Each structure stands twice: as structure tokens, then as C-alpha cells.
Amino acid sequence: MTDVTDAAPENIDDRADYVMGLLQAEPTRDGQGRFASTEAPADEAAAPEQNLGDAPEAAPGDPASGDEADTTTEQAAEPAIALPIGWSAEKAEAFKQLPPDVREYITARESERNSHHSRSVQEAAEQRKAAEAERQAVSTERQRYTQALGQVLQNIQQTAPKPPDPALATSDPAKYIAQKAQFDHVLGQFQATQAEMQRVQAEEAEHRERAFQDHLADQGKILDEKIPEWRDVGKRTKEQREIAEFLTATGYSRQEVDAVADARAVQIARKAMLYDRLMAQKPAAKLVPPVAPPTMKPGAAATSPKAANLAAMKQRALATDDLRGRAEFVLAALNTR
């Protein structure tokens, strides 16, 4: 078989005409061996002008009739209604079976509910943010107060008088009573200051615990938004337990897992766990042995791979009415010199 690119003209337009001619059945040639022009004579090319008024009317059953055209237009104009956010894939098929007006109503109601939920979460977050700022200011003052109490305790310890000598109770009862009264007064101040410090420290610990629980609640609501499936308490509890086991198997300690309090870290851990599961289900790639090239007979003319591929494309294009195959052949031939 002769390589189709051997006789192809250099000019791109001429090459296109040449390749398209290859797809015609037995094109004619002129006296010089060149392809004859396929253009119709001017007299034959000019078609008689048709009177629009003479056009036949469409039959009732004809696809171009008005009734079916309107029906087709209405079907094409029907908008696609997406599955509401947060609905599981198992409910998708049942949702598609509902009438369009019911699906539209459900989608609108779910959208309103999600918008209201988002606004409520945002408003609650803003309120908690303001309350947290106020608690932080109180906490700062509490820490300063605790430091001042510590300084008072230190001063009392440094300046506190020694307990009176018990012997003074016999030798000088008046002096003993005076020294003991002074000592008891300073001791009372020390104990009261120490008790106040313990009370403030307990309040600070309670404040920190309450702030931590509020933070966990906020992060939980963020997870509800980012992972709608977790609105199901059962599924949420199950996946949280599985994430903890996944992190523990990865090398994290139980204390480190329990200390995770950031929704972003939880999302990353969940994605990593799901990715590992997906990779575990994916079958291992099989090694395909290389195919040996065909053995050529002695004396056979070598054909380049491009020419062989182009010839095969030509055969497929001629054998079928596939427009795409013909177009691919034309492009391949144009790009081959």
C-alpha cells in the first residue's frame, strides 16, 4: 500500500482537499493524472428558488407539528432539581420519582431550613465570641488579682512575727498575751489571703473548663455544617470512634486523640481515614508483560508506524459512515508529512 502522505501537497489547503478526496469512492482524474474537480457546473449548482407559500403543511403526526414541538420544548425547558443538601445518596432515586412541583417544594424548604440553621449558628457564634471576649477580660483581671494575692502572701511570710515564747506565759503574762495576739492577727491575714487565692484559682479553672466546653460545642456545629452526615447522632458517634481508632493505629496516643478540639483537624483525619479505606478496596495493578513487535518476513518493505496507523484510519473511515472517524483521519493526515 502506498503511503497516503507521499503524494500530499505541501500547502495546507491543498492537503485538506487531497485528504478529503481520498475519502471519496474512486475519484476521477483528468488527463494529467490529477484529481478532477468535483464542483458542479454553474447551471446545475443554481437551484430554483422555492416559493415559501407552496410549502406543504405538516401532518398531525409529523415531528414538526405544533403539538409535539410544544411538548418537546416544555420537556427541554423543565429545569433539573438537585438533591437537597444533606440528603444521603440512598434517597436520591426516591427523590427523582417525586413530581417536579413536590421536589421543588422540598428543595426550597430544605434550603430555607439550612439557611436558618446557618444563620442561627452564625448568630450563636457571634454571641459566644462576645461572651468569650468578656470572659477573657475577666480572666485577665483574675490572673492579675491572683498575682497580687501571691505577693501579699510573700510579704506576710517575710514580715510575720515569730510565735511567742511559752515561758512568757509564766514570767510575763501581759507580754505573752500581746505577742500572741499580734501573731494570731498576722496568721489570720495569711490564712484569709491563702483561702482567697484558692477561691480565685478555682474560679479560673472553672472558667477555663466552661470555655473549653463552649469551644467544643462551636467546633461540633462547624462539623455539622462541613459533614452533613454527622447530623445523624448514631453515624457521628460511629465515625468518631473509627477516627480515634485510625489515629491510634497511625501512632497517636490516646491522650493526644482526646485532646483534638479543632474541627479542621477532625476533617483532615476523617478524609485520611476514608482515603485509606478507598485505597484498600482498590485492586492492585496487574503487571502486563510487554508485547513483542511482529516479526517481519525477509525482503518485506518496512512500514513506518505512523503510515500504518494512518492507513488503518483510512480503511475505517471508508468502511463506515462515522463522521468522527473521517474527521480524525483528516486531522491525522494533515499533521503528517
C-alpha positions in Angstrom: 0.0 0.0 0.0 1.3 3.4 -0.9 1.8 5.9 2.0 -1.0 8.4 1.8 1.3 11.2 2.8 3.8 10.6 0.0 1.8 12.5 -2.6 0.3 15.0 -0.3 0.8 18.7 -1.4 2.8 21.0 0.8 0.2 23.7 1.0 -2.2 23.1 4.0 -5.4 23.9 2.0 -4.3 21.7 -0.9 -3.5 18.9 1.6 -7.0 19.2 3.1 -8.6 18.9 -0.4 -6.3 16.0 -1.1 -7.2 14.1 2.0 -10.9 14.7 1.6 -10.6 13.3 -1.9 -9.1 10.1 -0.5 -12.4 9.5 1.2 -14.5 9.7 -1.9 -15.3 6.5 -3.8 -12.9 6.2 -6.8 -12.4 9.9 -7.6 -11.9 10.7 -11.3 -8.7 12.1 -12.6 -8.0 14.4 -15.5 -5.7 13.8 -18.5 -2.6 14.7 -16.4 -3.4 12.3 -13.7 -4.6 14.9 -11.2 -7.9 14.7 -9.3 -10.7 16.2 -11.4 -12.7 19.0 -9.9 -15.8 17.8 -8.0 -17.6 21.2 -8.3 -20.9 21.1 -10.1 -21.4 23.3 -13.1 -22.8 26.7 -12.5 -26.1 25.8 -14.2 -26.6 22.7 -12.1 -25.4 24.4 -8.9 -28.0 27.0 -9.1 -31.2 25.6 -7.5 -34.6 27.0 -8.4 -35.9 29.4 -5.8 -38.8 27.7 -3.9 -41.9 29.6 -3.2 -42.4 29.6 0.6 -46.2 29.7 0.1 -46.1 26.4 -1.6 -44.5 24.5 1.3 -46.6 21.5 2.4 -48.3 21.7 5.8 -47.0 19.4 8.5 -49.1 16.4 9.1 -50.7 16.0 12.6 -48.3 13.1 13.4 -45.3 14.8 11.8 -42.5 15.6 14.3 -42.6 19.2 13.1 -46.2 19.6 14.1 -47.0 22.2 16.7 -48.3 19.9 19.4 -45.3 17.7 19.6 -42.9 20.7 19.2 -44.6 22.4 22.2 -44.3 19.2 24.2 -40.7 18.8 23.4 -40.0 22.4 24.2 -41.7 22.0 27.6 -39.7 18.9 28.4 -36.5 20.6 27.4 -37.4 23.7 29.4 -38.0 21.7 32.6 -35.2 22.7 35.0 -33.2 20.0 36.8 -33.9 19.9 40.5 -30.9 19.0 42.5 -31.0 16.7 45.6 -31.3 18.8 48.8 -28.0 19.3 50.7 -27.5 16.8 53.4 -29.6 14.0 51.9 -27.9 10.7 51.5 -27.3 9.1 48.1 -29.8 6.3 49.0 -32.6 8.8 48.9 -31.6 10.2 45.5 -33.6 7.6 43.5 -36.8 8.1 45.6 -36.4 11.9 45.3 -36.3 11.6 41.5 -39.6 9.7 41.4 -41.4 12.6 43.0 -43.4 15.0 40.9 -41.4 18.1 39.9 -43.6 20.5 42.0 -43.1 18.3 45.1 -39.3 18.1 44.5 -39.1 21.9 44.1 -41.1 22.4 47.3 -38.9 20.0 49.3 -35.8 21.6 47.9 -37.0 25.1 48.8 -38.0 24.0 52.3 -34.6 22.3 52.8 -32.8 25.3 51.6 -34.7 27.6 54.0 -34.1 25.2 56.8 -30.3 25.1 56.0 -30.2 28.9 55.7 -32.0 29.3 59.0 -29.6 26.8 60.6 -26.6 28.6 59.2 -27.9 32.0 60.5 -28.6 30.6 63.9 -25.1 29.1 64.1 -23.5 32.3 63.0 -25.6 34.4 65.5 -24.7 32.0 68.3 -21.1 32.0 67.3 -21.1 35.9 67.4 -22.8 35.9 70.8 -20.3 33.3 72.1 -17.5 35.4 70.6 -18.6 38.5 72.5 -19.1 36.5 75.7 -15.7 34.9 75.3 -14.1 38.4 74.9 -15.8 39.4 78.2 -14.8 36.2 79.9 -11.2 36.7 78.6 -11.2 40.2 80.1 -12.4 38.8 83.5 -9.9 36.1 83.3 -7.1 38.6 82.8 -8.2 40.6 85.8 -8.5 37.4 87.8 -4.9 36.5 86.9 -3.7 39.9 88.0 -5.6 39.6 91.2 -4.1 36.1 91.8 -0.6 37.5 91.3 -1.3 40.4 93.8 -2.5 37.8 96.4 0.7 35.9 95.9 2.7 39.0 96.5 0.7 39.6 99.7 1.4 36.1 100.9 5.1 36.5 100.3 5.2 39.8 102.2 3.3 38.2 105.2 5.7 35.3 105.3 8.7 37.7 105.3 7.4 40.1 107.9 5.3 37.7 110.1 6.4 37.7 113.8 7.5 34.5 115.5 5.2 32.7 117.8 5.6 34.0 121.5 7.8 32.0 123.9 5.5 29.8 126.0 7.7 30.7 129.0 6.4 34.2 128.9 3.0 33.0 129.9 4.5 32.4 133.4 7.2 35.0 133.7 5.4 37.9 131.9 1.8 37.0 131.1 1.0 40.5 129.7 3.8 40.4 127.2 2.9 36.9 126.2 -0.7 37.9 125.6 0.4 40.9 123.5 2.8 38.8 121.3 0.3 36.0 120.9 -2.5 38.5 119.8 -0.1 40.0 117.2 0.9 36.6 115.9 -2.7 35.4 115.7 -3.6 38.5 113.7 -0.9 38.1 111.1 -1.6 34.3 110.9 -5.3 35.1 110.3 -4.4 37.5 107.5 -2.1 34.9 105.9 -4.8 32.2 106.1 -7.5 34.5 104.7 -5.3 35.6 101.8 -4.4 32.0 101.0 -8.1 31.0 101.0 -8.9 33.9 98.7 -6.2 32.8 96.3 -7.5 29.2 96.2 -11.0 30.5 95.5 -9.8 32.7 92.6 -7.8 29.8 91.2 -10.8 27.5 91.4 -12.9 30.1 89.6 -10.2 30.4 86.9 -10.2 26.6 86.4 -14.0 26.5 86.2 -13.9 29.3 83.7 -11.3 27.5 81.5 -13.4 24.3 81.6 -16.5 26.2 80.6 -14.7 28.0 77.8 -13.3 24.6 76.6 -16.8 23.1 76.5 -18.2 26.1 74.6 -15.3 25.7 72.1 -16.2 22.0 71.6 -19.8 22.9 71.0 -18.8 25.5 68.4 -16.5 23.1 66.7 -19.2 20.5 66.7 -21.6 22.8 64.9 -18.9 23.5 62.4 -18.6 19.8 61.8 -22.4 19.6 61.3 -22.0 22.1 58.5 -19.0 20.6 56.9 -20.1 16.9 57.3 -23.9 16.9 57.0 -23.9 13.1 57.6 -22.9 13.8 61.2 -26.3 15.3 62.0 -27.2 11.7 62.5 -26.0 11.1 66.1 -25.6 7.4 65.5 -23.4 7.8 62.4 -21.5 10.6 64.0 -20.6 8.6 67.1 -19.7 5.6 65.0 -17.3 7.6 62.7 -15.8 9.5 65.7 -14.9 6.1 67.3 -13.5 4.9 64.0 -11.4 8.1 63.5 -10.0 7.7 67.1 -9.0 4.0 66.3 -7.5 5.2 63.0 -5.4 7.8 64.7 -4.3 5.4 67.4 -3.3 2.9 64.8 -1.3 5.6 63.0 0.8 6.3 66.1 -1.1 8.9 68.1 -1.5 8.3 71.8 -5.0 8.1 73.4 -4.2 11.4 75.3 -3.3 13.1 72.0 -6.5 11.9 70.3 -8.7 13.0 73.3 -7.0 16.5 73.1 -8.1 17.1 69.5 -10.5 20.0 69.7 -10.3 21.6 66.3 -12.9 20.9 63.6 -10.3 21.3 60.9 -8.1 18.6 62.4 -11.1 16.3 62.6 -12.0 16.8 59.0 -8.4 16.1 57.9 -8.3 12.9 60.0 -11.7 11.8 58.6 -10.5 12.4 55.0 -7.3 10.4 55.6 -9.3 7.5 57.1 -11.7 7.4 54.2 -8.9 7.7 51.7 -7.1 4.7 53.2 -10.3 2.7 53.0 -10.7 3.6 49.4 -7.2 2.6 48.6 -7.6 -0.7 50.4 -10.6 -1.5 48.3 -8.9 -0.6 45.0 -7.5 -3.7 43.3 -3.7 -3.9 42.9 -2.5 -3.0 39.4 -1.5 -6.1 37.4 1.8 -6.1 35.5 1.2 -6.6 31.8 4.1 -8.2 30.0 5.4 -6.2 27.1 4.2 -7.3 23.7 6.9 -8.3 21.3 6.9 -6.5 17.9 5.7 -8.6 15.0 8.4 -10.4 13.1 8.9 -9.2 9.6 9.5 -11.6 6.7 12.8 -11.3 4.9 12.5 -8.9 2.0 9.3 -7.3 3.2 9.3 -3.5 2.9 9.4 -1.7 6.3 6.4 0.5 7.0 6.6 3.3 9.5 4.2 3.1 12.5 2.7 6.5 11.5 2.0 5.3 7.9 0.5 2.1 9.2 -1.7 3.9 11.7 -2.8 6.4 9.0 -3.7 3.6 6.6 -5.8 1.8 9.2 -7.6 5.0 10.0 -8.3 5.5 6.3 -9.7 2.0 6.0 -12.0 2.5 9.0 -13.2 5.9 7.6 -14.0 4.4 4.2 -15.7 1.3 5.6 -18.2 3.3 7.9 -20.2 6.4 7.7 -18.8 7.6 11.0 -18.2 11.4 10.6 -15.9 11.5 13.7 -13.7 8.7 12.2 -13.3 10.6 9.0 -12.5 13.9 10.7 -9.9 12.1 12.8 -8.3 10.7 9.7 -8.3 14.1 8.0 -6.6 15.7 11.0 -4.0 12.9 11.3 -3.2 13.2 7.6 -2.9 17.0 7.8 -0.4 16.7 10.7 1.7 14.1 8.9 4.4 15.0 6.4 
